[in-house]
Each structure stands twice: as C-alpha cells, then as structure tokens.
C-alpha cells in the first residue's frame, strides 16, 4: 500500500489497470459502462443534463440510509471489510483511495477515511482541496449524509474523471454574479441556472477553508437541528486555482421517488446529478426524463428561493 503523503498521485491509470486485471466485479462493471444508454436533455439558457441508464447503480440510487438499516449491516468502507481484491493507496496517513466497483465515470474513485466516523465534512474541507490538488485530472465530490451518500456512517469523498459533468464547463460560460471577494478569493453564483449553485475560486487553501466554514455555519443556522446542513460539493484544482461548486439542498429525494407506477422516478440526486449527469438504474425512468421533470426535481431538492436569497444576503455581510 503506497503512501502519497499528500503529493500528486500520478499513477492512477496503473492503479486502475491492476484492479481491473485482478478484480472480476470491477472489471465487469467498468466494461458495463460501454453498454450504458445515454441521452442529452437540453435545458433553458443553453445548459444540458445528460441522462445515463446504468442498472449497476441500483444499490446506490435506492439505498436505504435510515439508522436501523445502517446499524444492521457491516460497513463496506471500513478497511477490515474491504474485499481481498480491492487494492488501496494511502493518502496523508488518513484516507484510503479505492477503485469504486460500481462506477459512473470511466475512472471512479472512492476516498474513505481510515477511521469509522460519520459523514460530516466540517473540519475536513481542506482535505478535499488537498485531494483535488493531488488527483490530477479528477473532480473530487462530496455527498452529505442526507444528500446521496450511501454510507452516511463512514466519512468519504469520491472522485471522477474531469470534464464528465456539464456543470464543470457551464460554470465557465454562463453569466455569474459576484457575492464576495477577498484577496485572491471570489465567491459568485451562476445566474439563471436551473438549480442554485455557489462557486468559490481561489489559490489560498486557508482562505477557501475559512469561507467554506462561514457558508456551512450560515446554512446550519438556517436549517436548524443538530445534523449537517444539506449540501453537495464538486471541487477541481486547475494549476494553482481551486474551483468549488456548492449546491445547498432542501430535500434528500423528490416526491417522484416515493410515487408508484407511472408517476415514479427512481432518482436520488447526489453530487453527480447536480453536476448535470442524472443516473437512472431503470430504463423506464431513463426514457421518461425530460426538461420538465429535470426542472421540477431540481426545484424540489435545491434550496428554496427565499432561503437562497437569505443565504446570499448573509454572505454579503461577512
């Protein structure tokens, strides 16, 4: 098990080749990506949502994450429970970098904390930035415990091949509004988007961490309760610049998830979905999803307009 010590992880391709050679489950599921069905759903403003029919993701999309279910199953991210075929790279003595055997991306990693601790990012956001810098060519993402994480009892990030999600390009081309600025750090929003997104950019890791903690604290006060505020995060490092996309949430799953028959859409939006790639494990959902459904579901699970306006107003006062 190699230890990167936080430096750039350059041989991920060799890591993947080794895993696909030695691990039949991973090999078959990555080959299966070649057979997934894809379609584009154009959205207003020249935006795009890509829909992927991927049956192997059923275990994630429909995962039961209530406390009783979680407590009754062994944790699949704890080192002692990993399959013997699953190799690992040690990062900063604290994280295990693993090939995800149920992929969305052609290169899909899970980065699991070595300790069994809850999925709470407060105090670990700087780790996400360091991972994004070390994993060249990847976007690192985080699903909150009520925002798509299928293991809310074990802290982890994921990473996927950069450029796969439309939001990564749209954030560069769409009109933005500046919310706050400090030195090299800029916080902005994307205007006229079909979900609410905060964008943090900068080259100062401490400044980005401080600003993230401010955003986290405001959302926690707004949402109340002891749990982590609902959010998904995408992070990429481009040379010396980090770009962070934060999607505040108001709901875990849309009403369509709980419907029956024709009205049901078995979709549990997480970071990749907010990044513009919707993962559907059932073909009937893949076929029915259109711009109206995308707009409706994003409207249900994104932070409401009133709360969004309040968040931006409070950020301006910092």
N, C-alpha and C positions, 0 to 999 in steps of 0.2 A: 504494500500500500504506500504509494508515493505521497509525500507531504509537500504541498506547494509553498507553504509558509507565506501565502498571500500574494506571491508573484504570479505573473501571467501563466495561464495554463495553456500551453501551446499545442500539446499533442492530443487534443480531444478526438481527432479523427482516428488515431491509432487506438485510443480507448474504445471507441465505438466498434471498430473492426474486430478487436479482440472479443468484445461482448457478443457481437452477432455471430462470430465463429463458434463460441463456446456455450451460448445460452439459447436453446431452441425456442423458448417462449418469446424472447426478444426478437430473434431472427424472423420468426413467422409474423409477428405483429408489425415490424418495420417493413417487411415485404408487403404486408396487407395495405400499407399506405399507398402503394402503387395502384391499388384497386378501388380506393375510396372515390365516391362520386362528389363532384364539386360543381357549384353554380355561383354566379355573381348576382347580387341583388343591388341595383343602383339605388342610391338614396339622394334626397334633395341636396343641392349645393355641390354636386359633382363628387359626392362621397360614395363609398362602396362597402357592402358587407358581403363577405364570402361565406357560403354555407357548405359545410363538409358533412357528408353522410359517413359516419365512422362507427360501425357496430361495436368495435372493441372498447369504446368509451362508455358503454352502458353502465359499467360498475362505478364509474365516476359520476356520470350525469344523474343517476338515480340513487346514489349512495345515501344511506340513512346515517345521519350525523347527530342523532339525539344522544343524550348522555348514557342512556341504558344500553343502546346498541354499541356505542364506543367502548363502554366499560366491559362488555362481554366478549370482545374479540381481541386477539393478540395484536399489538401494534406492528404494522408491516413496515414501519420506518426505523424501528429500533434495530441496532446492529446485530443483536443476538437472534433476531427473527428474519434477517435477510436470507434469501435463497443462497445456497452454496455457490451457484454460478455467478452471482452478482458481485462484480469487482467494484472497488471503490477507490477514490482519490481523496486524501485528507487535505482539507483546506484550513489553514490557520489553527490547526490542532482542535478545532471546534466543530467542523462540518464535514460530512461525507458527501462527496459528489458521486452520483449514481446515474447510470443509464435508466431512463424511465421505460419500463417494458410495455406500457400502454400508451404509445405516442400519439401526439397531434402533429408534431413537426418531424421533418426528416432527421433532425438531430434534437433530441428532447432529453433534458437532464432534470433530475430532482436533487436538491441540495439540502440534506437533512442534518439538523443539529444532532450532535452525538448524545446529548442528554435528552431524556424524555420529559419535555416541557411543553406547555400549552402553546398554541399558535397565537402569539401576541407579538407584534413587531416593535412595540415601543422598547427602545433601548437597543434595537438590532438593525435599525435602518442603515446605519453606517456600514454594517456588514454587507448589506445589499449593494451599496455603492462599491465597496471593495471587490465583491464578486463580479459586478458588471465590468470593472476595470480589468479583472484577471481573465474573464471569459471572453476573449476576443471573438467578435463575430456572432455574439449571442445577445439576446434581450433577456434580462432576468425579470421574473414576475412573482408577485405575492398575492395569494388569495386569503382574505381574512377568514376567521373561523365560521362566520355566517355568510360568507361570500364566495363559496365554491370550493373551499378546502375539504377534501375527502378524508383528511387526517387532522381534525382540529385539536387533537390531543398531543400532537408531536410537531414541534416547530420545524418549518421547512420553507424553502424557496423552490422555484422551478426556473428553468432557462430553456429557450428555444432559438432555433436559427434565426438570425436577424433578417428583417425585411419581409417576414411572412405575414405580418398583420398590417392591414391597410392604415391603421391609426399612426403607425410609425412614419409613413410618408405624408399623410394628411396633416399632421401637426406642423409640417414644414410649409405646406402650400396654402392652408386656409388662414383667413384673417384672424388675428389674435388681439386681445385687449390686455394691456399691462395692468397688473393689480398691485405689485410691489417690486421695489428694486433696491438692492443694497450691494455696492461694490460690483463684483462680477456676477452676482446672483440676481436672477429675474424670475418672478412668478407671473404667469399670464393665464388666460383662458382662451379656448378656441370658440370663436363666435359662430352662431347659427349652426351648431352641431346637434346631432340627434341624441346625445347624452352629455351630461355635464362632466367636464374634464379640467383639472388644474394641471398646469405644466410648470415644473421647476427646472431651471437650467443654471449651470454654473460650474466653475472649476475648483471651488473651495468645499472640500468634503465636510469640514466642520460647520460651515455656513449652511450647507444643504441640510445637514442633520438637525441643526438648530431650527431652521424654518419648518422642516417636517414635523418636529415636535410641537411647534406652535399650531400647525394645521390639525394635527392629531388631537391636541388639547381642546381646540375650539369645537371640533366635531364631537368629541366625547361629552363636552358640556351641553351641546345642542341635543344629542341623542339620549343623554341620561343613562342611568344604570351602571352596573359595575363592569360590564363587558367592554371589549374593544369596540370603538366605533366602526361602522361598516364601511369597508373600502377595498378596492383592488388597486394594485400598483404595477406599472411597467417601467423598467429602468434600463437604459443603454448608456455606454460610455464610448464617446467618439473622440479619439485622441485624448485631449485633456479636458474635454467637456462632458459632463453628465447631463442627460435629459431624462426627467422623471415625469411620468404621466400618472396622475392620481384620479381615481374615479370614486367619489363618495357615493354611498348607497343608501337606500331606504328600505329595501326588502331583499330577502335571500332568493326567493323564487317567485315568478309571476303567477297570476291566477290560473293561467292555462296549464301549468304543471299539475294542478290538482283536479282539473276537469276530467271528464270521462268521454269516451267515444270520439266523435269528430272534432270536438272542441279542445281536446287535449293536445298540448305541445310539450313533449318531454325534454325541456330545456332548462338547465340550471346555470344561469350566466355566471361566469368567472372572468378572470383577467383576460384570457384569450378572446372570449366573446366580446368583452368591452373593447378589445383591441381591433375588433372588426372581423373575427373569424368565428362563426357560430357552429358549434359541434353538435350534431344530431345523431344519436345512436339508432334512430328508427327512420326507415325510408319514407314513411307516410308524412313525418314531420319535415323531412328534407324537401319533399315535393310541395307542401302547402305554404312554407315560409315565403312571404313576400314583403314588400316595403311597409305595408300597413301593419303587419304582425311585428316586424322589427321595431317600428316606431312605437307601437303600443307596449311591447315588452320592455324596451328601454325606458319608456315613460313610467312604468310601474316600479322598476327596480332601482333607477337612478334617484339621487337626492331630489326631492321636490323643488319646484321653482322658488317658493317662498324661503325654504331653508337654504337653497343655493344663494339667493340674494343676501341673506343674513350672513352666511359664511364669507362671502366676498367683502361685505361691509366691515366685518370684524377683522379680516386680514388687512384691510387698508389702514386700520388704526394702529397696527403694530409698529 
